[in-house]
Amino acid sequence: MAALARWCVRHRLVAVLLWLLAFGGATAAASVAGSAYSNDYKVPGTESGRAGELLQHGFPGLGGDSDRIVWHTGSGTVRAADVEQTMTRTLDEVAELPGVAAVSSPYDDQGAAQISADGHTAYATVTFADQAKDIDAGQARAVVDTAESAETTGLQVELGGSAIGLTESSGGHLAEAVGVIVAAVVLFLAFGSLAASLLPIATALVSVGTAYAGTVLLGHFMTVADFAPMLGMLIGLGVGIDYALFIVTRHRRGLKRGLSVTESVTNAVATTGRAVVFAGATVCIALLGMLILRLNFLGGVAIAASLTVVLTVAASVTLLPALLSFIGMRALGRRERRRLVEHGPEPELPTGFAARWSAFVERHPKKLGAIALAVMTLLALPTLSLHLGTSDQGNNPETSTTRQAYDLLADGFGPGVNGPLTLVTEVHGGSDRLALDNLDGTLRTTEGVAAVTPVTYNSGGDTAYLTVVPESSPQSKQTSELVERLRDEVLPRAESGTSLDVHVGGVTAGYDDFADVIIGKLPLFVGVVIGLGCVLLLLAFRSVGIPLKAAVMNVAAVAAAFGVVVAIFQWGWGSDLLGLGRAGPIEPFLPVIMVSVLFGLSMDYQVFLVSRMYEEWLETGDNRRSVRVGLAETSRVINSAAVIMISVFLAFVLSGDRVIAMFGIALAAAVALDAFVLRTLLVPALMHLLGGANWWLPGWLDRRLPRISIEPPECRSALADHERLAGVEDVLEKERQHDVRDIPG
């Protein structure tokens, strides 16, 4: 690491130009190639997946995305001559637009069911030629503009559907800008130097921008969800600024101790830079743990997010040293530079609140530990009511056209019309046809069913489907229970004595199947992620207790963060106030992605906190002193890093995307609890209570484990030698009288 830092400082212009070339090249390539994201939640082998395959094979014309144009009259009915004339003309215009395959009007002979019983609401189904993931946003926008042009006084026109959702604006760029601005303010307050505060942001922006373009290109080679770039940016800005913050802080400390710019940069990268690489590796391992689930949808997200973390780490240990060498002594504020000239090098010792807090925790570990544990338990309780399911356009903000269309359909036709179930089967012979013809009557009397369409056969007569409209909304538990009732009770009785094998598909069925697969694999996934993280900590700190405590703390942070997410998004505590729409279930893929990200981020603070304690333990063998010193010397920088991360994550609530907002709030809550409750309160309290047992490792295991050092001893000894040569030994001796290291426990 030291050699890499020296090369980057010596060839600083080359290092900066290489990064700018990578950023520019990736951005240009992504602009030319365009995006190719896919929200493909299909899981091979599930019943809903089989239903989709049969429907696509037997009815190719149904393969395109189906959206709806909904209109409503406050007075009069949609059958009025002027309304019918206006909407018929509009639907004819929509049918002629590029990308539109067909339009089903309620004014056609077969469209009576598309007009509500009170006559105030009607809808038309617009079928596109392609699936939503392949539809150009411009084509969807043309449909929206054409339909909304029919609005008049007394006639409301709204649109809903996956393709229509592509046209709704996002506040993503606003979120990024707000997060970066807040981070810049926090860095300036921490450093007192404009140049030093801008470097972490510049480093993060270059690396994250390169990763964003790389994610766009990655979508052409594998399944990448449309929220993956925003998720990568959210994670990348948070960890990228933090990693750079840790290195800049170490560099500034070296300058104050009298090191030259080159020596200080080299020492910072060789010590803190190694911790950054280690922390980044834990984040990537946690993210790539999603690959064991063998789900294409999550695999793309894992690789895209890992790419972002890898590039942020690389920029922190290559681009940042080059930039630090450019600004030289301006990494220190004016007052700090003036003090250095007037008083000479001085050690930077922990004083003030950090030192007092560290000593306070040492004096009251039991009480403070109990308080921290109570807070985490209270926040984690809502997790027990976690409901995974379909978050649909009914959860969008009230002002969006998709939410308005959803509500109009629910009011006019019942909530189930927004998410009908599709029953598909292969047909063999007359007995199968007879059973299918009788099935619709059975379904109409089934609890939870509002309506059933007649059976439709394909041209070959070997495949058939019918549509079941539930009484409840797509995201409700009652609809999920109806899916189970159909699969376990109703359909098996109807299939008896025939060769029918009826599969239940549709939005709710697909999400439920997806959730079941994820929940089934979640224990293995969490076990692998925790296990690998523990192995890394075991190698780094040569202790059994440190990895075990880290695993427990990470689980606590994840549980509490999910408790916050459930309260806001599922229970609706403040979701409308935040512009996130009304309450609804939690996305099925959220637990897996959040566990990966949160475990990785939680490990960061564990590494930075415990590595300093471990360093002191190796030098003194005094556990109380080690914990006291480690907490006092790292708490300020960890808290500053946490404030930056929280600000960046919370800014993404402004994105207008429910999924990204979930990630932002969950990550912000986890980091806040991790930094201010776990790492600065519960962890040191437990380490004081456990004493020397913190560092216990069986002898036989110690002899067999390879030796890995986060901060190499030679760097620490070199720094001490330089301080002695600089003549600061007297200053050190004087300052130690008030040093937190020597505060009695």
C-alpha positions in Angstrom: 0.0 0.0 0.0 2.8 2.4 0.8 4.5 1.8 -2.6 1.1 2.4 -4.3 0.7 5.7 -2.4 4.2 6.9 -3.3 3.6 6.1 -7.0 0.3 8.0 -7.0 2.0 11.0 -5.3 5.0 10.9 -7.6 2.8 10.6 -10.7 -0.1 12.5 -9.4 -1.1 14.1 -12.8 -1.1 10.7 -14.4 -3.2 9.2 -11.7 -5.8 11.9 -12.0 -5.9 11.8 -15.8 -6.3 8.0 -15.7 -9.4 8.3 -13.5 -10.8 11.1 -15.6 -10.2 9.0 -18.7 -12.0 6.0 -17.1 -14.9 8.3 -16.0 -15.2 10.0 -19.4 -14.9 6.7 -21.4 -17.5 4.8 -19.3 -19.9 7.7 -19.5 -19.6 8.1 -23.2 -20.0 4.3 -23.8 -23.1 4.3 -21.5 -24.6 7.2 -23.4 -24.1 5.5 -26.7 -25.4 2.1 -25.6 -28.3 3.4 -23.6 -30.0 1.5 -20.7 -31.4 -2.0 -20.7 -32.7 -2.6 -17.2 -35.1 -5.4 -16.4 -37.3 -5.8 -13.3 -37.7 -9.5 -13.9 -39.0 -11.1 -10.7 -39.8 -14.4 -12.3 -38.3 -17.4 -10.5 -37.9 -20.6 -12.6 -40.0 -23.5 -11.2 -42.6 -21.5 -9.4 -46.3 -21.9 -10.2 -46.7 -18.2 -11.3 -43.7 -18.6 -13.5 -45.2 -21.7 -15.1 -48.5 -19.8 -15.6 -46.6 -17.0 -17.4 -44.8 -19.4 -19.7 -48.0 -21.2 -20.7 -49.8 -17.9 -21.3 -47.0 -16.6 -23.4 -46.7 -19.8 -25.4 -50.4 -20.3 -26.0 -51.4 -16.6 -26.4 -48.5 -14.7 -28.0 -50.7 -11.7 -28.5 -50.9 -11.2 -24.7 -47.2 -10.9 -24.3 -47.0 -7.1 -24.3 -47.5 -4.8 -21.3 -51.1 -3.9 -20.6 -51.9 -0.5 -19.2 -55.1 1.4 -18.6 -56.7 4.7 -19.5 -59.3 5.6 -16.9 -61.9 8.4 -17.1 -64.4 9.6 -14.6 -67.3 12.0 -14.7 -68.5 13.9 -11.6 -71.9 14.5 -13.1 -73.7 12.6 -15.8 -72.3 9.3 -17.0 -69.5 8.0 -19.2 -72.2 6.9 -21.6 -73.2 10.5 -22.4 -72.9 11.2 -26.1 -70.2 14.0 -25.7 -68.1 11.8 -23.3 -68.4 8.8 -25.6 -67.5 10.8 -28.7 -64.5 12.4 -27.0 -63.1 9.2 -25.6 -63.7 7.1 -28.7 -61.8 9.6 -30.8 -59.0 9.7 -28.2 -58.7 5.9 -28.0 -58.6 5.7 -31.8 -55.6 8.2 -31.7 -53.9 6.1 -29.0 -54.3 3.0 -31.1 -52.4 4.6 -34.0 -49.4 5.6 -31.8 -46.0 3.8 -32.2 -45.6 0.8 -30.0 -49.3 0.3 -29.3 -50.6 -3.1 -30.4 -54.3 -2.8 -29.4 -56.8 -0.8 -27.5 -59.9 -2.4 -25.8 -62.6 0.2 -25.5 -65.6 0.0 -23.1 -67.8 1.2 -25.9 -67.2 -1.9 -28.0 -69.6 -4.8 -28.0 -67.6 -6.8 -25.5 -66.7 -3.8 -23.3 -69.8 -3.4 -21.0 -67.8 -4.8 -18.0 -65.3 -1.9 -18.4 -68.0 0.6 -17.2 -68.7 0.8 -13.5 -72.1 0.0 -12.1 -72.9 3.7 -11.3 -71.8 4.7 -14.8 -69.3 7.4 -13.6 -66.1 5.5 -14.3 -64.8 3.6 -17.4 -61.5 2.3 -18.5 -59.8 1.1 -21.7 -56.9 -1.4 -21.9 -53.9 -0.3 -23.9 -51.7 -3.3 -24.9 -48.2 -2.4 -26.0 -46.2 -4.5 -28.5 -43.4 -5.1 -25.9 -43.0 -5.7 -22.2 -42.6 -2.7 -20.0 -38.9 -3.2 -19.7 -38.5 -2.9 -23.5 -40.9 0.0 -24.0 -39.3 3.4 -24.9 -40.3 6.0 -22.4 -41.1 8.3 -25.3 -43.8 5.9 -26.6 -45.4 5.7 -23.2 -45.3 9.5 -22.9 -47.1 9.9 -26.2 -49.9 7.7 -24.8 -50.1 9.8 -21.7 -50.2 13.1 -23.6 -52.8 11.9 -26.1 -55.1 10.6 -23.4 -54.8 13.6 -21.1 -55.6 15.9 -24.0 -59.2 14.6 -23.7 -59.6 16.1 -20.2 -62.4 18.8 -20.0 -64.3 20.3 -17.2 -66.2 17.5 -15.6 -64.1 14.8 -17.3 -61.1 13.4 -15.5 -58.6 11.2 -17.4 -55.9 9.3 -15.6 -53.5 6.5 -16.6 -52.0 3.5 -14.8 -49.7 0.6 -15.6 -46.0 -0.3 -15.7 -45.3 1.5 -18.9 -47.1 4.6 -17.8 -45.0 4.5 -14.6 -41.9 5.1 -16.8 -43.2 8.6 -17.5 -43.5 9.8 -14.0 -40.7 12.1 -12.9 -38.1 11.2 -10.3 -36.3 13.5 -7.9 -33.1 11.4 -8.2 -30.8 14.3 -9.3 -32.2 16.5 -6.5 -31.5 13.7 -4.0 -27.9 13.4 -5.1 -27.4 17.2 -5.0 -28.8 17.5 -1.5 -26.8 14.6 -0.2 -23.5 16.0 -1.6 -24.2 19.5 -0.3 -24.9 18.3 3.2 -21.8 16.1 3.1 -19.7 19.1 2.0 -21.0 21.2 4.9 -20.2 18.5 7.4 -16.7 18.0 6.0 -16.0 21.7 6.1 -17.1 21.9 9.7 -14.9 18.9 10.6 -11.8 20.0 8.7 -11.9 23.8 8.6 -10.3 23.6 5.2 -12.3 24.1 2.0 -9.7 22.1 -0.1 -9.7 19.2 2.3 -13.5 19.1 2.5 -13.9 19.0 -1.3 -11.5 16.1 -1.9 -13.6 13.3 -0.4 -16.6 14.5 -2.5 -14.6 14.8 -5.7 -13.2 11.3 -5.1 -16.6 9.8 -4.5 -18.2 11.6 -7.4 -15.6 10.4 -9.9 -15.7 6.8 -8.7 -19.5 6.7 -8.3 -20.0 8.3 -11.7 -17.8 5.7 -13.3 -19.6 2.9 -11.5 -23.0 4.4 -12.6 -22.0 4.2 -16.3 -20.6 0.7 -15.7 -24.0 -0.4 -14.3 -25.7 1.0 -17.4 -23.4 -1.1 -19.6 -23.8 -4.1 -17.3 -27.5 -4.2 -18.0 -26.8 -5.2 -21.6 -25.1 -8.4 -20.5 -27.2 -9.6 -17.5 -30.5 -8.8 -15.7 -30.1 -5.5 -13.8 -33.1 -3.9 -12.0 -33.9 -0.4 -12.9 -33.2 0.7 -9.3 -29.7 -0.8 -9.3 -28.0 2.4 -10.5 -29.7 4.5 -7.9 -28.9 2.0 -5.2 -25.3 1.8 -6.3 -25.1 5.6 -6.2 -26.7 5.7 -2.8 -24.2 3.2 -1.4 -21.2 4.6 -3.3 -21.7 8.2 -2.2 -22.1 7.1 1.4 -19.1 4.8 1.6 -17.0 6.7 -0.9 -17.1 10.0 1.1 -16.6 8.1 4.3 -13.6 6.1 3.1 -12.0 9.3 1.8 -12.8 11.1 5.1 -10.9 8.4 7.1 -7.8 8.7 4.9 -7.9 12.6 4.9 -8.3 12.6 8.7 -5.2 10.4 9.1 -3.3 12.5 6.6 -4.1 15.7 8.5 -3.0 14.1 11.7 0.3 13.2 10.1 0.8 16.8 8.9 0.2 18.1 12.4 2.8 15.7 13.7 5.4 17.2 11.4 5.5 14.7 8.6 6.0 16.0 5.1 3.1 15.9 2.6 4.5 12.8 0.9 5.3 11.0 4.1 1.9 11.8 5.6 0.0 10.7 2.5 2.0 7.5 2.3 1.5 6.7 6.0 -2.3 7.5 5.7 -2.7 5.1 2.8 -0.5 2.4 4.3 -2.5 2.4 7.6 -6.0 3.8 7.2 -6.0 2.9 3.5 -5.5 -0.8 4.4 -8.5 -0.5 6.8 -10.5 1.0 3.9 -9.6 -1.9 1.6 -10.5 -4.4 4.4 -13.8 -2.6 5.1 -14.6 -2.4 1.4 -13.9 -6.1 1.0 -16.4 -6.9 3.7 -19.1 -4.8 2.0 -18.4 -6.6 -1.3 -18.5 -10.0 0.3 -21.8 -9.2 1.9 -23.2 -7.9 -1.4 -22.0 -10.8 -3.4 -23.5 -13.2 -0.9 -26.7 -12.6 -2.8 -25.3 -14.7 -5.6 -25.9 -17.9 -3.6 -29.6 -17.3 -4.0 -29.2 -18.0 -7.7 -31.8 -15.4 -8.7 -30.9 -13.4 -11.8 -32.8 -10.3 -10.5 -30.7 -10.1 -7.3 -27.5 -11.2 -9.0 -27.4 -8.2 -11.2 -28.1 -5.9 -8.2 -25.3 -7.5 -6.2 -22.7 -7.2 -9.0 -23.7 -3.6 -9.8 -23.4 -2.5 -6.2 -20.2 -4.4 -5.7 -18.7 -2.7 -8.7 -19.5 0.7 -7.1 -17.8 -0.3 -3.8 -14.7 -1.6 -5.6 -14.3 1.6 -7.6 -14.8 3.8 -4.5 -12.2 1.9 -2.6 -9.8 2.1 -5.6 -10.3 5.8 -5.9 -9.7 6.3 -2.2 -6.3 4.7 -2.3 -5.1 6.0 -5.7 -7.0 9.2 -6.8 -7.2 10.7 -3.3 -3.5 10.5 -2.6 -2.8 12.2 -5.9 -5.3 15.0 -5.1 -3.9 15.4 -1.5 -0.4 15.9 -3.0 -1.8 18.6 -5.2 -3.2 20.7 -2.3 -0.2 20.1 -0.1 -0.4 21.8 3.3 -3.8 23.3 2.4 -5.3 20.0 3.8 -5.0 22.0 7.1 -7.0 25.1 7.8 -5.3 28.5 8.0 -5.3 28.5 11.8 -3.9 25.0 11.9 -1.1 25.9 9.4 -0.3 29.1 11.4 -0.2 27.1 14.7 2.1 24.5 13.1 4.5 27.3 12.0 4.5 29.1 15.4 4.5 26.1 17.8 5.9 23.3 15.7 4.6 19.7 15.4 2.2 18.6 18.1 0.5 15.3 18.7 -3.3 15.2 18.2 -4.6 13.8 21.4 -8.3 13.0 22.1 -9.7 15.7 24.3 -13.1 17.3 25.0 -16.3 15.4 24.8 -14.8 12.3 23.1 -12.4 11.7 26.0 -15.0 12.4 28.6 -17.5 10.1 27.0 -15.0 7.3 26.7 -14.2 7.5 30.4 -17.9 7.8 31.2 -18.6 4.5 29.4 -15.8 2.8 31.2 -17.3 3.9 34.6 -20.9 2.8 33.8 -20.7 -0.1 31.3 -23.7 -2.1 32.8 -26.2 0.8 32.9 -25.2 2.2 29.5 -25.2 -1.3 27.9 -28.7 -2.0 29.3 -30.0 1.4 27.9 -28.5 0.6 24.4 -30.0 -2.9 24.4 -33.4 -1.5 25.4 -33.4 1.0 22.6 -32.4 -1.5 19.9 -35.0 -4.0 21.2 -37.8 -1.4 21.1 -37.0 -0.3 17.6 -36.7 -3.9 16.4 -40.2 -5.0 17.6 -42.1 -3.8 14.5 -40.0 -6.3 12.4 -42.1 -9.1 13.9 -45.1 -7.8 11.8 -43.1 -7.6 8.6 -45.4 -8.3 5.6 -43.7 -9.0 2.3 -45.8 -8.4 -0.7 -46.7 -6.3 -3.8 -46.2 -2.6 -3.4 -48.1 -1.3 -6.4 -49.2 2.0 -7.9 -51.7 2.4 -5.1 -48.7 3.3 -2.9 -47.6 6.1 -5.2 -48.0 9.7 -4.1 -51.5 11.0 -4.3 -50.6 13.6 -7.0 -49.4 11.0 -9.5 -51.6 9.9 -12.4 -50.9 6.2 -11.7 -52.2 6.6 -8.1 -55.3 8.6 -9.4 -56.0 5.8 -11.9 -55.6 3.2 -9.3 -58.0 4.9 -6.9 -60.6 5.5 -9.6 -60.6 1.8 -10.6 -60.8 0.7 -7.0 -63.7 3.0 -6.3 -65.6 2.2 -9.5 -64.9 -1.6 -9.9 -63.5 -2.7 -6.5 -59.9 -2.9 -5.4 -59.3 -6.3 -6.9 -59.5 -5.0 -10.5 -56.1 -3.5 -10.1 -54.5 -6.9 -9.7 -56.5 -9.8 -11.2 -55.3 -13.4 -11.0 -54.8 -15.4 -14.2 -55.5 -19.1 -14.2 -53.8 -20.9 -17.0 -53.8 -24.6 -18.0 -53.1 -27.0 -20.9 -56.2 -28.7 -22.3 -56.4 -32.3 -23.4 -59.7 -33.6 -24.6 -63.4 -33.1 -23.9 -63.3 -33.9 -20.2 -60.9 -31.1 -19.6 -63.1 -28.6 -21.5 -66.1 -29.7 -19.5 -64.3 -29.2 -16.2 -63.1 -25.8 -17.3 -66.6 -24.7 -18.3 -67.8 -25.7 -14.8 -64.8 -24.0 -13.1 -66.1 -20.5 -13.4 -69.2 -21.3 -11.5 -67.1 -22.8 -8.7 -64.8 -19.8 -8.6 -67.7 -17.3 -8.3 -68.8 -18.9 -5.0 -65.2 -19.0 -3.6 -64.6 -16.8 -0.7 -62.7 -13.6 -1.7 -63.6 -13.7 -5.4 -65.4 -10.7 -6.8 -65.8 -11.7 -10.5 -64.6 -14.3 -13.0 -64.3 -14.0 -16.8 -65.4 -16.8 -19.1 -62.8 -19.4 -20.2 -60.8 -18.3 -23.3 -59.1 -20.9 -25.5 -56.3 -20.3 -27.9 -56.6 -21.0 -31.6 -55.2 -24.6 -31.2 -57.5 -25.3 -28.3 -54.7 -26.8 -26.3 -54.3 -23.9 -23.8 -56.9 -21.9 -21.9 -57.1 -19.2 -19.3 -59.6 -17.3 -17.3 -59.3 -14.2 -15.1 -60.3 -14.0 -11.4 -60.9 -10.6 -9.9 -60.3 -10.6 -6.1 -62.5 -8.7 -3.7 -59.3 -7.2 -2.1 -56.4 -5.2 -3.4 -53.3 -6.8 -4.9 -51.1 -6.0 -1.9 -53.5 -7.2 0.8 -53.1 -10.3 2.8 -56.6 -11.4 1.8 -55.5 -11.6 -1.8 -52.5 -13.7 -0.8 -54.8 -16.0 1.2 -57.1 -16.3 -1.9 -54.1 -17.4 -4.0 -53.3 -20.1 -1.4 -57.0 -21.1 -1.2 -57.2 -21.6 -5.0 -54.0 -23.6 -5.1 -54.6 -25.8 -2.1 -58.4 -26.3 -2.1 -60.4 -25.1 -5.0 -58.3 -26.1 -8.0 -57.3 -29.6 -6.8 -61.0 -30.5 -6.5 -61.7 -29.1 -10.0 -58.8 -31.0 -11.5 -59.9 -34.3 -9.9 -60.6 -36.9 -12.6 -59.1 -34.8 -15.4 -55.6 -34.2 -16.9 -55.9 -30.4 -16.0 -53.1 -28.8 -14.2 -54.3 -25.2 -13.5 -51.6 -22.7 -12.5 -52.3 -19.4 -10.7 -50.5 -16.4 -12.0 -50.8 -12.6 -11.8 -49.1 -9.9 -9.9 -49.9 -11.0 -6.3 -49.2 -14.7 -7.1 -45.9 -13.8 -8.7 -44.7 -11.6 -5.8 -45.9 -14.2 -3.2 -43.9 -16.9 -5.0 -40.9 -14.6 -5.2 -41.1 -13.9 -1.5 -41.5 -17.6 -0.6 -38.3 -18.4 -2.6 -36.4 -15.7 -0.9 -37.6 -16.5 2.6 -36.7 -20.1 2.1 -33.2 -19.2 1.2 -32.7 -16.4 3.6 -31.3 -18.5 6.5 -28.6 -19.9 4.3 -27.8 -16.4 2.9 -27.6 -14.7 6.3 -25.5 -17.6 7.6 -23.0 -17.3 4.7 -22.7 -13.5 5.0 -22.3 -13.6 8.8 -19.8 -16.5 8.5 -17.6 -14.9 6.0 -17.6 -11.6 7.9 -16.6 -13.4 11.1 -13.8 -15.2 9.3 -12.4 -11.9 8.1 -12.6 -10.3 11.6 -11.0 -13.4 13.1 -8.1 -13.1 10.8 -7.7 -9.4 11.3 -8.0 -9.3 15.1 -7.1 -12.8 16.1 -9.9 -13.1 18.6 -13.0 -15.2 18.9 -15.0 -12.7 20.9 -14.6 -9.7 18.4 -16.3 -11.5 15.4 -19.1 -12.9 17.6 -19.9 -9.5 19.0 -19.8 -8.0 15.5 -22.2 -10.6 14.2 -24.7 -9.9 17.1 -24.4 -6.2 16.6 -25.0 -6.5 12.9 -28.1 -8.6 13.4 -29.3 -6.0 15.9 -28.7 -3.1 13.5 -30.5 -4.9 10.7 -33.5 -5.8 12.9 -33.8 -2.2 14.2 -33.5 -0.8 10.7 -36.3 -3.1 9.5 -38.4 -2.0 12.4 -38.1 1.6 11.3 -39.0 0.6 7.7 -42.0 -1.4 8.8 -43.3 1.5 10.9 -42.9 4.1 8.1 -43.8 2.1 5.0 -46.0 -0.8 6.2 -47.8 1.0 9.1 -47.7 4.3 7.3 -46.3 6.4 10.2 -45.4 9.6 8.2 -45.2 8.0 4.8 -47.7 10.4 3.2 -46.1 13.3 5.0 -42.7 12.4 3.4 -44.4 12.1 0.0 -43.9 8.4 -0.1 -47.6 7.4 -0.7 -49.8 5.4 1.6 -48.9 2.4 3.6 -48.3 -1.0 2.0 -46.3 -4.2 2.2 -42.5 -4.4 2.0 -40.9 -5.4 -1.3 -40.0 -9.1 -1.2 -36.4 -8.5 -2.4 -35.8 -5.7 0.2 -34.7 -8.0 3.1 -32.0 -9.7 1.0 -30.5 -6.6 -0.4 -30.8 -4.7 2.9 -29.1 -7.5 4.8 -26.2 -7.5 2.4 -25.7 -3.7 2.5 -26.3 -3.3 6.2 -24.0 -6.1 7.2 -21.3 -4.5 5.0 -21.7 -1.0 6.3 -22.0 -2.2 9.9 -18.7 -4.0 9.5 -17.0 -0.7 8.4 -17.4 1.0 11.8 -16.5 -2.2 13.6 -13.2 -2.4 11.7 -12.3 1.3 12.3 -13.2 1.2 16.0 -11.8 -2.2 17.0 -8.6 -1.8 14.9 -7.5 1.1 17.1 -8.4 -0.8 20.2 -6.5 -3.8 18.9 -3.4 -1.6 18.2 -3.5 -0.3 21.8 -4.0 -3.9 23.1 -0.9 -5.1 21.3 1.2 -2.3 22.7 -0.1 -2.4 26.4 -2.0 -5.6 27.0 -4.4 -3.5 29.1 -8.0 -4.1 27.9 -9.6 -1.1 29.8 -7.0 1.3 28.4 -7.4 -0.2 24.9 -11.1 0.2 24.8 -10.9 3.7 26.4 -8.3 4.9 23.9 -9.9 3.3 20.9 -13.3 4.8 21.6 -11.8 8.3 22.4 -9.7 8.5 19.3 -12.2 7.1 16.8 -15.6 8.3 18.0 -15.3 11.8 16.5 -14.3 10.6 13.0 -16.9 7.8 13.2 -19.6 10.2 14.2 -18.7 12.6 11.5 -18.7 9.8 8.9 -22.1 8.7 10.2 -23.6 12.1 9.9 -22.4 12.3 6.3 -23.8 8.8 5.5 -27.1 9.5 7.1 -27.4 12.8 5.2 -26.7 11.2 1.9 -29.0 8.3 2.6 -31.9 10.4 3.8 -31.5 12.7 0.8 -32.5 9.8 -1.4 -36.0 10.0 0.1 -36.4 12.9 -2.3 -36.0 10.6 -5.3 -39.7 10.0 -5.5 -39.1 6.3 -5.9 -40.7 4.1 -3.1 -38.0 1.4 -3.3 -35.1 3.8 -3.2 -36.8 5.7 -0.3 -37.0 2.4 1.6 -33.3 1.8 1.0 -32.5 5.3 2.0 -34.4 5.3 5.3 -33.3 1.8 6.2 -29.6 2.6 5.6 -29.9 5.9 7.4 -31.5 4.3 10.4 -29.0 1.5 10.5 -26.0 3.8 10.3 -27.4 6.1 13.0 -28.1 3.3 15.4 -24.8 1.6 14.5 -22.7 4.7 15.1 -24.4 6.4 18.0 -25.8 3.4 19.9 -23.9 0.3 19.0 -20.3 1.3 18.3 -20.0 4.2 20.7 -22.1 2.7 23.5 -23.0 -1.0 23.5 -19.8 -2.4 21.9 -17.4 -0.5 24.3 -19.6 -1.3 27.3 -19.5 -5.0 26.5 -15.8 -5.0 25.9 -15.2 -3.4 29.3 -17.4 -6.1 30.9 -15.6 -8.9 29.1 -12.1 -7.7 29.9 -9.2 -9.7 28.5 -11.7 -12.3 27.2 -12.2 -9.9 24.3 -8.9 -10.9 22.8 -8.9 -14.7 23.6 -7.9 -17.1 20.9 -7.2 -20.8 21.4 -3.5 -21.5 20.9 -4.0 -24.3 18.3 -6.1 -21.9 16.2 -3.6 -19.1 16.6 -0.9 -21.3 15.2 -2.9 -22.3 12.2 -4.4 -18.9 11.1 -2.5 -16.8 8.6 -1.4 -13.4 10.0 -3.1 -10.4 8.5 -2.6 -6.9 9.9 -4.9 -4.0 9.1 -2.4 -1.4 10.2 1.2 -2.8 9.8 3.4 -2.4 12.9 6.2 -0.9 10.8 4.0 2.1 10.0 3.3 2.8 13.6 7.0 2.4 14.6 8.1 4.6 11.7 5.7 7.3 12.9 7.0 7.1 16.4 10.6 7.4 15.1 9.7 10.5 13.1 8.1 12.1 16.2 11.3 11.5 18.2 13.5 12.9 15.4 11.3 15.9 15.2 11.9 16.7 18.8 8.4 16.4 20.0 9.1 13.9 22.8 8.9 16.7 25.4 5.6 17.9 24.0 4.3 14.3 24.1 5.4 13.9 27.7 3.7 17.2 28.7 0.5 16.4 26.9 0.3 12.9 28.3 -0.5 14.4 31.7 -4.0 15.2 30.3 -4.2 12.3 27.9 -7.2 10.0 27.9 -4.8 7.1 27.8 -3.9 7.7 31.4 -7.3 8.5 32.8 -7.8 5.9 35.6 -10.8 3.6 34.9 
